[in-house]
Amino acid sequence: MKRGFCPSFPNWELHLKINIVRRRTSSIDKECTFGFFVAKFENWEMKVIRHIMNGYEKSARPVLNSADPVPVSVDIGLRELVQLDQPKQIINLNTWWRIFWKDEFFTWNISDFGNVTSIVLGLDSVWLPDIVLWSNLNTDKSPRASYSKTDVVVSNEGSMAWYTPVQLESSCALDIEDFPFDIQTCPFILSSWNYAEAKLNLTYYRSNGLGDQAHFKPNSEWEIHSYTVSRRANVYISKTYPEVVFTLQLKRKSLYYLYNLVMPCILLMLLSALVFSLPLESGERIGLAITVTLAITVFLLVVKDAIPPSSDSVPLLVQFCGVAIVMSVFNTGLSIFMSNLFYRGEYEMPVPLWSEKVLLIVGSSVGLKKNVESVFTCNKNTKIFVQEVVKSIVTPNLRTQKEFAFTANDVVSNIVNDVGRKTETIDTIVEQIQQLLSRIVLAIEEKQMKQAQAEGLKKKWKVASLVLDRVCLIFNLIVITVTCSVYLT
């Protein structure tokens, strides 16, 4: 082909293939003539790669002086929280790793290589810092096998930059004491596996001490409370190894637990308190109290599946449900006691005088003053009071016993006069009849008095159980209010 003349190619695909073959088989510099113009193509990146890879050994640390450490800085950007397995205490994250270091063998003068300032090299062709995550749980892989096989960006000054997405799976010890209002802290410790600080100086990339969360995808259960980074040095086998610690703090979104666990538990506690407003005559109080206790126990089983097993601390929600169970069991026991108290009047058991005074004071304090005063009295001679009431009930139509006796005497006298009896005999019969009638009246009076006393005792025990019911109801409401204020704030 003559210079300055370029033939036409009707088959441009064939022309392209010929040019590709020529580039692969000839030198790097190419020339092609288009009309009267000559264009020269040079692949400077290939020249740079051949230049820097000539005699390069990727197993050796990239320093000219073996006494110098390799400066390495790392950064982890959070992308997504895949899962936080709480029973197993494992966190799974999608992250972007950025590792920077200096390779003193990869330098060139850009004026000699067509102003090429950076190139991209394969991961397997350069030296890589052996940075590993200490809490890595990918047991089926090596510590570096979880890295993606992305390439390394090399600058003309020897600066190496490796950007790679990493599926991070790490252990994370959870502190569930404040569950479901807890904040979990997960540290990720990065360090060199083989090189001490004298050989590899590991630092973090960001100088402000804050991790990268700009591209974090929001999670429905957790939100980032803080994400910081720090550096520390640990001594192992008389050698100092630098470590970079990325500390991720996750705050739980508690709305789900409030509506599905806490609110039903509070409602069950209120239902347990309202047991004392149910009349004992219904016979359903104890059954309702036991049902509420079983319902709260079921909630504890649901909570157990949502939190990791731990003997170090009792979660806040478990404490809350525990208080609810204790109160429910306590209310069940009180309901049994109230039932026993309510029916003591059936067995004519007297109410102690000291308890009457206490019930008068307490009943007035809880809004049952009229009920208590209508049954109990401050008079010490209660028997006289009862007898007076009974007398007024037993003989409402009789003025005195003598009037009743004289009336009977007149009737008997008339009968005796009709049959012609003697006066002495009549007096004897009247006296006997008066004695008999007096006994009958006394027997009736005694029986009515006993019935009145029994009814009075029943009323006293019922009012006593009513006062204690009101006290227990108020006590339960106070406990529920205090418990919610302490635990939910």
FIMAR-960932 format. One record per residue (C-alpha): z, y, x. Coordinates in pm, 1 decimal. Layout:
BEGIN
<r up="Z" north="Y" east="X"/>
...
***
This chain:
BEGIN
<r up="0.0" north="0.0" east="0.0"/>
<r up="-100.3" north="333.7" east="140.5"/>
<r up="142.9" north="617.7" east="161.9"/>
<r up="89.1" north="877.2" east="-106.7"/>
<r up="-77.8" north="636.9" east="-344.6"/>
<r up="108.1" north="452.0" east="-615.8"/>
<r up="-83.4" north="196.7" east="-823.6"/>
<r up="-32.8" north="171.8" east="-1195.0"/>
<r up="143.4" north="-132.8" east="-1331.1"/>
<r up="37.9" north="-235.5" east="-1680.6"/>
<r up="331.0" north="-486.8" east="-1691.4"/>
<r up="639.4" north="-273.2" east="-1640.5"/>
<r up="876.7" north="-569.3" east="-1676.7"/>
<r up="701.2" north="-738.6" east="-1383.0"/>
<r up="718.0" north="-413.0" east="-1191.7"/>
<r up="1094.9" north="-395.2" east="-1249.8"/>
<r up="1149.3" north="-752.9" east="-1135.0"/>
<r up="945.6" north="-691.0" east="-817.3"/>
<r up="1157.6" north="-387.0" east="-733.3"/>
<r up="1480.3" north="-584.5" east="-788.0"/>
<r up="1359.5" north="-862.2" east="-556.1"/>
<r up="1259.3" north="-605.2" east="-292.0"/>
<r up="1602.2" north="-442.0" east="-305.5"/>
<r up="1776.9" north="-773.0" east="-254.3"/>
<r up="1551.5" north="-894.1" east="26.8"/>
<r up="1502.2" north="-572.5" east="222.0"/>
<r up="1742.6" north="-327.5" east="378.8"/>
<r up="1965.8" north="-93.2" east="184.5"/>
<r up="1729.0" north="204.0" east="222.3"/>
<r up="1429.8" north="193.1" east="-12.2"/>
<r up="1122.8" north="406.4" east="-54.2"/>
<r up="875.8" north="427.7" east="-342.7"/>
<r up="584.0" north="665.4" east="-378.2"/>
<r up="512.9" north="828.5" east="-713.2"/>
<r up="184.6" north="1021.2" east="-693.7"/>
<r up="222.3" north="1255.7" east="-394.0"/>
<r up="610.2" north="1242.6" east="-389.1"/>
<r up="824.5" north="998.6" east="-191.2"/>
<r up="1175.8" north="909.7" east="-324.6"/>
<r up="1435.8" north="745.4" east="-100.7"/>
<r up="1708.7" north="530.6" east="-264.9"/>
<r up="2026.4" north="440.8" east="-77.0"/>
<r up="2327.4" north="236.1" east="-208.1"/>
<r up="2607.4" north="416.7" east="-30.3"/>
<r up="2878.0" north="220.3" east="-211.6"/>
<r up="2740.7" north="-100.3" east="-61.3"/>
<r up="2737.2" north="67.0" east="279.4"/>
<r up="3102.3" north="168.3" east="235.2"/>
<r up="3201.5" north="-180.3" east="128.4"/>
<r up="3026.9" north="-338.0" east="428.1"/>
<r up="3188.7" north="-81.5" east="652.5"/>
<r up="3548.4" north="-124.4" east="537.6"/>
<r up="3530.3" north="-500.4" east="482.9"/>
<r up="3401.8" north="-566.4" east="833.9"/>
<r up="3681.4" north="-764.6" east="997.4"/>
<r up="3925.4" north="-703.2" east="710.9"/>
<r up="4203.1" north="-961.9" east="656.2"/>
<r up="4361.3" north="-944.4" east="311.9"/>
<r up="4661.6" north="-1156.5" east="410.2"/>
<r up="4790.3" north="-894.2" east="657.0"/>
<r up="4984.6" north="-587.5" east="548.1"/>
<r up="4747.2" north="-287.3" east="541.6"/>
<r up="4917.1" north="-81.6" east="815.2"/>
<r up="4792.3" north="6.5" east="1162.4"/>
<r up="5143.2" north="-16.1" east="1304.7"/>
<r up="5326.5" north="-331.7" east="1202.6"/>
<r up="5659.5" north="-148.5" east="1224.0"/>
<r up="5564.5" north="85.2" east="940.1"/>
<r up="5637.5" north="-9.5" east="576.4"/>
<r up="5368.1" north="-10.3" east="310.9"/>
<r up="5442.6" north="264.3" east="54.7"/>
<r up="5408.7" north="122.3" east="-297.8"/>
<r up="5478.7" north="299.2" east="-625.5"/>
<r up="5471.5" north="142.3" east="-970.9"/>
<r up="5456.0" north="262.8" east="-1328.8"/>
<r up="5469.4" north="73.2" east="-1659.5"/>
<r up="5326.4" north="231.0" east="-1971.2"/>
<r up="5442.2" north="91.4" east="-2303.4"/>
<r up="5168.1" north="2.6" east="-2547.4"/>
<r up="5319.1" north="-216.1" east="-2820.5"/>
<r up="5634.8" north="-408.2" east="-2905.5"/>
<r up="5500.7" north="-747.3" east="-3008.4"/>
<r up="5831.9" north="-915.9" east="-3087.3"/>
<r up="6202.4" north="-904.6" east="-3016.1"/>
<r up="6327.6" north="-1255.3" east="-3081.0"/>
<r up="6694.6" north="-1189.4" east="-3149.8"/>
<r up="6827.6" north="-1548.3" east="-3175.9"/>
<r up="6654.4" north="-1635.2" east="-2844.0"/>
<r up="6705.7" north="-1286.0" east="-2694.0"/>
<r up="6346.2" north="-1256.5" east="-2573.0"/>
<r up="6133.4" north="-941.6" east="-2579.6"/>
<r up="5754.4" north="-947.4" east="-2579.7"/>
<r up="5562.0" north="-630.0" east="-2492.9"/>
<r up="5206.1" north="-518.6" east="-2434.8"/>
<r up="5217.6" north="-291.7" east="-2129.8"/>
<r up="4988.3" north="-107.9" east="-1891.3"/>
<r up="5083.7" north="-154.3" east="-1527.5"/>
<r up="4983.5" north="96.0" east="-1262.0"/>
<r up="5046.0" north="6.4" east="-899.4"/>
<r up="4962.2" north="245.5" east="-615.5"/>
<r up="4978.1" north="182.6" east="-240.6"/>
<r up="4821.9" north="290.4" east="87.6"/>
<r up="4573.1" north="72.3" east="274.7"/>
<r up="4515.0" north="225.4" east="616.3"/>
<r up="4210.8" north="2.7" east="681.1"/>
<r up="4019.0" north="135.8" east="381.9"/>
<r up="3922.4" north="482.3" east="505.9"/>
<r up="3583.0" north="639.8" east="567.8"/>
<r up="3422.3" north="976.7" east="625.0"/>
<r up="3249.0" north="1079.5" east="304.9"/>
<r up="2989.5" north="1284.5" east="495.0"/>
<r up="2867.5" north="965.1" east="662.9"/>
<r up="2838.3" north="773.6" east="336.6"/>
<r up="2660.6" north="998.6" east="92.9"/>
<r up="2976.0" north="1178.6" east="-27.5"/>
<r up="3113.9" north="863.5" east="-186.3"/>
<r up="3484.7" north="932.4" east="-250.3"/>
<r up="3587.4" north="608.8" east="-421.5"/>
<r up="3472.3" north="254.8" east="-478.0"/>
<r up="3588.0" north="-41.2" east="-683.8"/>
<r up="3676.8" north="-373.5" east="-520.9"/>
<r up="3755.1" north="-711.8" east="-666.2"/>
<r up="4116.6" north="-814.9" east="-697.9"/>
<r up="4075.7" north="-1119.8" east="-475.9"/>
<r up="3919.4" north="-928.2" east="-187.8"/>
<r up="4207.7" north="-689.8" east="-100.3"/>
<r up="4573.7" north="-710.3" east="-7.9"/>
<r up="4803.1" north="-682.3" east="-309.7"/>
<r up="5174.5" north="-602.7" east="-311.5"/>
<r up="5372.2" north="-901.8" east="-440.0"/>
<r up="5550.7" north="-710.4" east="-712.8"/>
<r up="5714.1" north="-941.3" east="-966.3"/>
<r up="5930.0" north="-904.9" east="-1273.5"/>
<r up="6261.7" north="-1074.5" east="-1211.1"/>
<r up="6329.4" north="-1156.2" east="-1575.2"/>
<r up="5984.2" north="-1302.6" east="-1637.1"/>
<r up="5990.6" north="-1588.7" east="-1888.4"/>
<r up="5633.7" north="-1713.5" east="-1848.5"/>
<r up="5760.9" north="-2035.4" east="-1697.6"/>
<r up="5418.8" north="-2201.6" east="-1720.6"/>
<r up="5268.5" north="-1929.7" east="-1501.2"/>
<r up="5339.4" north="-1780.4" east="-1163.7"/>
<r up="5499.2" north="-1431.7" east="-1162.1"/>
<r up="5158.0" north="-1271.3" east="-1093.8"/>
<r up="4951.5" north="-1495.9" east="-1318.3"/>
<r up="5022.3" north="-1278.6" east="-1621.1"/>
<r up="4824.6" north="-991.8" east="-1463.4"/>
<r up="4471.7" north="-937.6" east="-1588.8"/>
<r up="4197.4" north="-977.7" east="-1328.0"/>
<r up="4104.5" north="-611.2" east="-1320.6"/>
<r up="3954.1" north="-444.7" east="-1014.1"/>
<r up="4117.1" north="-206.9" east="-766.7"/>
<r up="4005.2" north="154.2" east="-720.8"/>
<r up="3987.2" north="258.8" east="-351.6"/>
<r up="3961.6" north="619.8" east="-232.1"/>
<r up="3818.2" north="733.7" east="101.4"/>
<r up="4171.0" north="819.6" east="222.9"/>
<r up="4292.5" north="462.6" east="174.5"/>
<r up="4476.2" north="520.6" east="-155.5"/>
<r up="4469.3" north="207.7" east="-371.2"/>
<r up="4513.4" north="218.3" east="-749.3"/>
<r up="4537.6" north="-90.8" east="-962.4"/>
<r up="4543.5" north="-51.3" east="-1341.9"/>
<r up="4600.6" north="-369.4" east="-1539.7"/>
<r up="4726.1" north="-464.5" east="-1886.8"/>
<r up="5014.6" north="-712.4" east="-1879.1"/>
<r up="5162.2" north="-926.5" east="-2155.0"/>
<r up="5525.4" north="-886.4" east="-2061.9"/>
<r up="5770.0" north="-1151.1" east="-2180.2"/>
<r up="6122.2" north="-1100.2" east="-2056.3"/>
<r up="6479.6" north="-1189.5" east="-2137.2"/>
<r up="6690.1" north="-916.9" east="-2295.1"/>
<r up="7064.3" north="-957.6" east="-2349.1"/>
<r up="7148.7" north="-815.1" east="-2690.6"/>
<r up="7470.6" north="-641.5" east="-2788.2"/>
<r up="7504.2" north="-702.9" east="-3161.6"/>
<r up="7842.8" north="-541.7" east="-3216.7"/>
<r up="7692.4" north="-248.8" east="-3412.8"/>
<r up="7433.9" north="-455.0" east="-3602.7"/>
<r up="7239.7" north="-328.8" east="-3802.2"/>
<r up="7297.3" north="18.6" east="-3650.9"/>
<r up="7266.3" north="-107.7" east="-3293.4"/>
<r up="7079.7" north="20.9" east="-2989.1"/>
<r up="6956.1" north="-251.5" east="-2755.7"/>
<r up="6899.7" north="-197.6" east="-2384.2"/>
<r up="6640.1" north="-407.1" east="-2202.5"/>
<r up="6606.5" north="-354.1" east="-1825.8"/>
<r up="6290.9" north="-464.7" east="-1642.9"/>
<r up="6353.1" north="-506.9" east="-1271.3"/>
<r up="6050.0" north="-497.8" east="-1040.0"/>
<r up="6072.9" north="-587.9" east="-675.1"/>
<r up="5879.9" north="-742.8" east="-391.7"/>
<r up="5933.8" north="-1115.1" east="-366.7"/>
<r up="5881.2" north="-1151.0" east="9.6"/>
<r up="5894.1" north="-809.0" east="174.6"/>
<r up="6215.3" north="-621.8" east="245.3"/>
<r up="6239.4" north="-244.1" east="255.3"/>
<r up="6138.6" north="-237.0" east="622.5"/>
<r up="5804.2" north="-394.6" east="529.4"/>
<r up="5741.2" north="-256.6" east="179.4"/>
<r up="5891.9" north="64.3" east="44.5"/>
<r up="5888.6" north="35.5" east="-334.5"/>
<r up="5934.8" north="349.0" east="-545.8"/>
<r up="5850.1" north="460.5" east="-897.8"/>
<r up="5545.4" north="671.5" east="-967.0"/>
<r up="5690.7" north="934.6" east="-1199.9"/>
<r up="5922.6" north="1186.5" east="-1041.0"/>
<r up="6092.4" north="1295.1" east="-1367.3"/>
<r up="6263.0" north="960.4" east="-1418.5"/>
<r up="6099.2" north="901.7" east="-1757.7"/>
<r up="5874.0" north="610.8" east="-1841.5"/>
<r up="5533.2" north="639.3" east="-2005.6"/>
<r up="5546.2" north="592.5" east="-2384.2"/>
<r up="5267.7" north="830.1" east="-2483.0"/>
<r up="5046.2" north="549.6" east="-2616.7"/>
<r up="5319.4" north="339.6" east="-2778.7"/>
<r up="5226.2" north="190.6" east="-3113.9"/>
<r up="5502.7" north="242.1" east="-3376.6"/>
<r up="5699.3" north="-66.4" east="-3479.5"/>
<r up="5831.5" north="-136.7" east="-3829.5"/>
<r up="6174.7" north="-258.1" east="-3714.3"/>
<r up="6241.7" north="-77.8" east="-3386.6"/>
<r up="6190.9" north="268.1" east="-3243.4"/>
<r up="6220.2" north="381.7" east="-2882.7"/>
<r up="6549.5" north="556.1" east="-2823.7"/>
<r up="6486.1" north="620.1" east="-2453.2"/>
<r up="6267.8" north="488.6" east="-2171.7"/>
<r up="6377.9" north="572.2" east="-1818.6"/>
<r up="6307.0" north="452.2" east="-1467.0"/>
<r up="6526.0" north="444.2" east="-1158.3"/>
<r up="6534.3" north="297.8" east="-808.9"/>
<r up="6807.4" north="101.6" east="-639.2"/>
<r up="6850.4" north="-117.0" east="-332.7"/>
<r up="7007.9" north="-461.5" east="-325.2"/>
<r up="7104.8" north="-664.5" east="-20.2"/>
<r up="7005.6" north="-1029.3" east="-8.9"/>
<r up="7061.1" north="-1240.6" east="299.9"/>
<r up="7135.6" north="-934.4" east="515.5"/>
<r up="6810.8" north="-766.0" east="409.8"/>
<r up="6765.4" north="-468.2" east="179.9"/>
<r up="6519.1" north="-509.6" east="-101.2"/>
<r up="6423.4" north="-201.9" east="-306.5"/>
<r up="6406.8" north="-243.8" east="-683.1"/>
<r up="6255.3" north="-26.7" east="-952.7"/>
<r up="6432.5" north="-61.1" east="-1287.0"/>
<r up="6258.0" north="37.7" east="-1610.5"/>
<r up="6523.4" north="69.1" east="-1882.7"/>
<r up="6401.3" north="50.4" east="-2241.1"/>
<r up="6644.8" north="136.9" east="-2520.6"/>
<r up="6540.4" north="32.0" east="-2868.6"/>
<r up="6708.7" north="163.1" east="-3182.3"/>
<r up="6699.1" north="-58.0" east="-3487.9"/>
<r up="6563.1" north="80.9" east="-3812.8"/>
<r up="6842.0" north="-16.3" east="-4051.6"/>
<r up="6677.5" north="70.1" east="-4384.5"/>
<r up="6574.4" north="-291.4" east="-4447.4"/>
<r up="6927.2" north="-421.2" east="-4393.4"/>
<r up="7082.8" north="-141.6" east="-4598.9"/>
<r up="6878.2" north="-223.2" east="-4906.8"/>
<r up="6870.7" north="-601.2" east="-4873.4"/>
<r up="7215.7" north="-683.1" east="-4736.8"/>
<r up="7456.0" north="-389.1" east="-4733.5"/>
<r up="7389.9" north="-250.8" east="-5082.3"/>
<r up="7419.1" north="-591.5" east="-5259.0"/>
<r up="7738.4" north="-656.5" east="-5065.0"/>
<r up="7884.4" north="-322.3" east="-5177.7"/>
<r up="7788.0" north="-398.7" east="-5538.1"/>
<r up="7955.4" north="-738.1" east="-5515.1"/>
<r up="8269.6" north="-572.2" east="-5379.1"/>
<r up="8268.0" north="-334.9" east="-5677.4"/>
<r up="8216.4" north="-629.8" east="-5910.7"/>
<r up="8510.2" north="-803.6" east="-5746.3"/>
<r up="8724.1" north="-493.8" east="-5807.7"/>
<r up="8617.0" north="-473.5" east="-6171.4"/>
<r up="8764.6" north="-819.8" east="-6223.6"/>
<r up="9095.6" north="-643.9" east="-6292.7"/>
<r up="8944.1" north="-456.8" east="-6585.4"/>
<r up="8855.1" north="-784.2" east="-6758.3"/>
<r up="9120.2" north="-886.8" east="-7020.3"/>
<r up="9317.8" north="-1195.0" east="-6928.9"/>
<r up="9283.5" north="-1323.7" east="-7285.2"/>
<r up="8911.9" north="-1382.1" east="-7220.0"/>
<r up="8988.7" north="-1657.5" east="-6969.1"/>
<r up="8689.2" north="-1563.4" east="-6748.4"/>
<r up="8861.4" north="-1354.7" east="-6483.6"/>
<r up="8926.6" north="-1631.7" east="-6228.3"/>
<r up="8577.6" north="-1777.6" east="-6273.8"/>
<r up="8418.0" north="-1436.8" east="-6212.2"/>
<r up="8628.7" north="-1379.9" east="-5898.2"/>
<r up="8527.5" north="-1718.6" east="-5753.3"/>
<r up="8159.2" north="-1652.8" east="-5831.6"/>
<r up="8168.7" north="-1320.8" east="-5645.6"/>
<r up="8329.3" north="-1489.7" east="-5344.0"/>
<r up="8052.5" north="-1750.6" east="-5332.7"/>
<r up="7784.5" north="-1481.5" east="-5361.4"/>
<r up="7922.5" north="-1291.8" east="-5061.1"/>
<r up="7933.1" north="-1618.8" east="-4865.2"/>
<r up="7561.5" north="-1663.7" east="-4933.5"/>
<r up="7496.5" north="-1317.7" east="-4786.8"/>
<r up="7678.7" north="-1421.5" east="-4471.4"/>
<r up="7440.9" north="-1717.2" east="-4435.7"/>
<r up="7144.0" north="-1479.4" east="-4460.6"/>
<r up="7294.2" north="-1249.9" east="-4196.0"/>
<r up="7358.3" north="-1545.8" east="-3965.8"/>
<r up="6987.5" north="-1624.6" east="-3944.8"/>
<r up="6901.0" north="-1264.3" east="-3854.1"/>
<r up="7132.8" north="-1220.3" east="-3555.2"/>
<r up="7175.0" north="-1413.1" east="-3231.1"/>
<r up="7476.0" north="-1643.5" east="-3199.0"/>
<r up="7738.7" north="-1474.9" east="-2986.7"/>
<r up="8110.5" north="-1513.5" east="-2927.6"/>
<r up="8145.3" north="-1189.8" east="-2732.2"/>
<r up="8161.8" north="-961.9" east="-3036.3"/>
<r up="8145.4" north="-972.6" east="-3414.1"/>
<r up="7854.9" north="-773.8" east="-3562.5"/>
<r up="7935.4" north="-475.0" east="-3780.6"/>
<r up="7757.6" north="-622.2" east="-4081.1"/>
<r up="7947.2" north="-949.4" east="-4043.5"/>
<r up="8272.9" north="-752.8" east="-4031.7"/>
<r up="8168.9" north="-568.8" east="-4346.7"/>
<r up="8088.0" north="-893.4" east="-4528.3"/>
<r up="8409.9" north="-1041.0" east="-4390.5"/>
<r up="8611.8" north="-760.9" east="-4547.5"/>
<r up="8425.0" north="-821.6" east="-4872.5"/>
<r up="8511.1" north="-1193.6" east="-4863.9"/>
<r up="8876.9" north="-1124.6" east="-4781.7"/>
<r up="8900.2" north="-877.6" east="-5069.3"/>
<r up="8728.6" north="-1120.2" east="-5305.4"/>
<r up="8960.6" north="-1406.9" east="-5210.2"/>
<r up="9257.5" north="-1170.2" east="-5236.3"/>
<r up="9143.8" north="-1064.2" east="-5582.5"/>
<r up="9103.7" north="-1427.4" east="-5684.5"/>
<r up="9461.9" north="-1498.0" east="-5579.9"/>
<r up="9584.1" north="-1188.6" east="-5763.3"/>
<r up="9395.7" north="-1297.3" east="-6074.2"/>
<r up="9576.9" north="-1631.1" east="-6066.0"/>
<r up="9908.4" north="-1451.0" east="-6021.0"/>
<r up="9827.4" north="-1209.8" east="-6306.5"/>
<r up="9742.3" north="-1500.7" east="-6534.0"/>
<r up="10078.2" north="-1658.7" east="-6456.3"/>
<r up="10250.3" north="-1326.0" east="-6516.9"/>
<r up="10068.8" north="-1267.4" east="-6842.5"/>
<r up="10181.9" north="-1594.9" east="-6998.2"/>
<r up="10544.3" north="-1586.4" east="-6881.7"/>
<r up="10643.5" north="-1439.7" east="-7215.0"/>
<r up="10544.5" north="-1766.4" east="-7383.3"/>
<r up="10832.1" north="-1935.2" east="-7200.6"/>
<r up="11079.1" north="-1653.7" east="-7287.1"/>
<r up="11141.2" north="-1564.6" east="-6925.5"/>
<r up="11325.6" north="-1231.5" east="-6904.5"/>
<r up="11186.9" north="-936.5" east="-6712.6"/>
<r up="11425.3" north="-828.4" east="-6431.6"/>
<r up="11585.1" north="-489.5" east="-6485.8"/>
<r up="11476.8" north="-362.6" east="-6141.8"/>
<r up="11114.8" north="-449.3" east="-6217.8"/>
<r up="11136.2" north="-258.6" east="-6546.2"/>
<r up="11238.0" north="55.0" east="-6359.6"/>
<r up="10959.8" north="5.0" east="-6105.2"/>
<r up="10703.8" north="-52.2" east="-6377.8"/>
<r up="10816.6" north="264.6" east="-6555.8"/>
<r up="10757.8" north="468.7" east="-6240.0"/>
<r up="10432.6" north="299.9" east="-6135.1"/>
<r up="10290.6" north="290.5" east="-6488.0"/>
<r up="10343.1" north="663.7" east="-6524.6"/>
<r up="10157.2" north="717.1" east="-6194.0"/>
<r up="9850.4" north="515.3" east="-6287.4"/>
<r up="9795.2" north="662.0" east="-6633.5"/>
<r up="9981.4" north="404.3" east="-6845.4"/>
<r up="10288.8" north="611.0" east="-6928.3"/>
<r up="10265.0" north="568.2" east="-7306.4"/>
<r up="10209.5" north="191.9" east="-7282.4"/>
<r up="10509.7" north="146.3" east="-7056.2"/>
<r up="10748.1" north="373.2" east="-7244.7"/>
<r up="10664.8" north="207.5" east="-7575.9"/>
<r up="10788.9" north="-127.4" east="-7445.5"/>
<r up="11042.3" north="-51.6" east="-7174.7"/>
<r up="11348.2" north="171.5" east="-7209.3"/>
<r up="11583.6" north="318.0" east="-6961.0"/>
<r up="11889.5" north="215.0" east="-7174.8"/>
<r up="12096.4" north="-34.8" east="-6979.0"/>
<r up="12233.8" north="-206.7" east="-7294.7"/>
<r up="11900.0" north="-349.4" east="-7399.4"/>
<r up="12056.6" north="-621.9" east="-7618.7"/>
<r up="12226.4" north="-370.7" east="-7850.0"/>
<r up="11894.9" north="-188.3" east="-7886.4"/>
<r up="11720.4" north="-510.3" east="-7982.0"/>
<r up="11993.3" north="-607.4" east="-8230.1"/>
<r up="11965.6" north="-271.6" east="-8405.4"/>
<r up="11591.5" north="-312.5" east="-8434.1"/>
<r up="11631.5" north="-667.2" east="-8568.0"/>
<r up="11888.3" north="-566.3" east="-8829.3"/>
<r up="11655.5" north="-298.8" east="-8955.0"/>
<r up="11380.1" north="-558.9" east="-8988.5"/>
<r up="11589.3" north="-847.1" east="-9133.3"/>
<r up="11774.4" north="-668.6" east="-9418.2"/>
<r up="11556.3" north="-379.9" east="-9527.4"/>
<r up="11636.6" north="-432.9" east="-9898.6"/>
<r up="12006.0" north="-518.8" east="-9871.5"/>
<r up="12262.3" north="-250.1" east="-9829.6"/>
<r up="12544.8" north="-469.0" east="-9704.2"/>
<r up="12642.3" north="-832.0" east="-9710.1"/>
<r up="12925.8" north="-752.7" east="-9955.5"/>
<r up="12686.0" north="-613.4" east="-10212.4"/>
<r up="12486.3" north="-935.4" east="-10186.2"/>
<r up="12807.9" north="-1137.7" east="-10222.3"/>
<r up="12926.0" north="-938.0" east="-10529.8"/>
<r up="12589.9" north="-987.9" east="-10692.2"/>
<r up="12618.3" north="-1363.0" east="-10637.9"/>
<r up="12979.1" north="-1352.7" east="-10768.4"/>
<r up="12871.0" north="-1194.2" east="-11098.4"/>
<r up="12602.3" north="-1455.3" east="-11148.8"/>
<r up="12835.4" north="-1744.9" east="-11080.6"/>
<r up="13110.4" north="-1595.0" east="-11302.6"/>
<r up="12874.7" north="-1575.2" east="-11594.4"/>
<r up="12773.0" north="-1934.0" east="-11550.5"/>
<r up="13131.2" north="-2054.9" east="-11524.5"/>
<r up="13242.5" north="-1855.3" east="-11834.4"/>
<r up="12969.5" north="-2025.5" east="-12031.9"/>
<r up="13103.2" north="-2370.4" east="-11951.1"/>
<r up="13469.2" north="-2272.8" east="-11995.9"/>
<r up="13595.1" north="-2304.7" east="-11643.2"/>
<r up="13932.4" north="-2172.9" east="-11532.4"/>
<r up="13975.7" north="-1851.1" east="-11338.5"/>
<r up="14132.1" north="-2024.1" east="-11039.6"/>
<r up="13844.8" north="-2266.4" east="-11012.7"/>
<r up="13594.9" north="-1982.9" east="-11039.6"/>
<r up="13754.3" north="-1792.8" east="-10750.8"/>
<r up="13737.9" north="-2101.0" east="-10530.1"/>
<r up="13370.6" north="-2162.5" east="-10608.3"/>
<r up="13278.3" north="-1797.7" east="-10551.7"/>
<r up="13452.9" north="-1795.9" east="-10215.6"/>
<r up="13263.8" north="-2109.3" east="-10104.3"/>
<r up="12935.5" north="-1965.1" east="-10224.2"/>
<r up="13003.6" north="-1640.5" east="-10033.4"/>
<r up="13071.3" north="-1833.8" east="-9714.3"/>
<r up="12750.8" north="-2035.6" east="-9758.7"/>
<r up="12543.4" north="-1727.0" east="-9822.3"/>
<r up="12692.6" north="-1552.2" east="-9519.2"/>
<r up="12596.9" north="-1845.2" east="-9299.7"/>
<r up="12243.8" north="-1841.3" east="-9440.1"/>
<r up="12210.7" north="-1468.3" east="-9372.1"/>
<r up="12345.8" north="-1504.4" east="-9019.4"/>
<r up="12108.2" north="-1793.8" east="-8950.1"/>
<r up="11813.2" north="-1594.6" east="-9076.5"/>
<r up="11923.7" north="-1292.2" east="-8877.3"/>
<r up="11965.1" north="-1497.4" east="-8560.5"/>
<r up="11623.9" north="-1655.9" east="-8601.2"/>
<r up="11455.3" north="-1323.5" east="-8661.9"/>
<r up="11635.5" north="-1174.7" east="-8365.7"/>
<r up="11512.2" north="-1453.7" east="-8141.1"/>
<r up="11159.1" north="-1403.6" east="-8266.8"/>
<r up="11184.3" north="-1030.0" east="-8208.2"/>
<r up="11320.4" north="-1087.5" east="-7859.0"/>
<r up="11039.3" north="-1332.5" east="-7784.6"/>
<r up="10778.3" north="-1083.8" east="-7906.8"/>
<r up="10942.7" north="-814.3" east="-7699.5"/>
<r up="10930.8" north="-1031.3" east="-7388.1"/>
<r up="10562.7" north="-1107.3" east="-7447.0"/>
<r up="10485.8" north="-739.5" east="-7477.2"/>
<r up="10684.3" north="-663.0" east="-7163.1"/>
<r up="10500.0" north="-922.4" east="-6954.4"/>
<r up="10164.2" north="-811.4" east="-7092.2"/>
<r up="10238.4" north="-449.6" east="-7007.8"/>
<r up="10361.3" north="-555.1" east="-6662.4"/>
<r up="10033.0" north="-741.4" east="-6596.6"/>
<r up="9840.1" north="-441.1" east="-6731.8"/>
<r up="10016.1" north="-205.5" east="-6488.2"/>
<r up="9954.2" north="-440.1" east="-6195.0"/>
<r up="9588.5" north="-474.9" east="-6296.3"/>
<r up="9548.0" north="-98.7" east="-6286.3"/>
<r up="9722.2" north="-79.7" east="-5946.8"/>
<r up="9498.8" north="-355.5" east="-5803.1"/>
<r up="9186.1" north="-186.0" east="-5938.8"/>
<r up="9276.5" north="145.3" east="-5776.2"/>
<r up="9368.4" north="-31.6" east="-5451.8"/>
<r up="9031.8" north="-212.1" east="-5443.6"/>
<r up="8840.5" north="109.8" east="-5500.8"/>
<r up="9028.9" north="278.7" east="-5216.6"/>
<r up="8960.0" north="-12.3" east="-4980.7"/>
<r up="8588.4" north="-14.7" east="-5070.2"/>
<r up="8560.8" north="360.2" east="-5012.3"/>
<r up="8739.8" north="346.7" east="-4677.1"/>
<r up="8541.4" north="41.5" east="-4563.7"/>
<r up="8206.8" north="200.9" east="-4647.1"/>
<r up="8309.0" north="526.1" east="-4479.3"/>
<r up="8419.6" north="351.9" east="-4158.5"/>
<r up="8142.5" north="94.9" east="-4121.5"/>
<r up="7841.9" north="282.0" east="-4255.8"/>
<r up="7899.5" north="601.4" east="-4057.7"/>
***
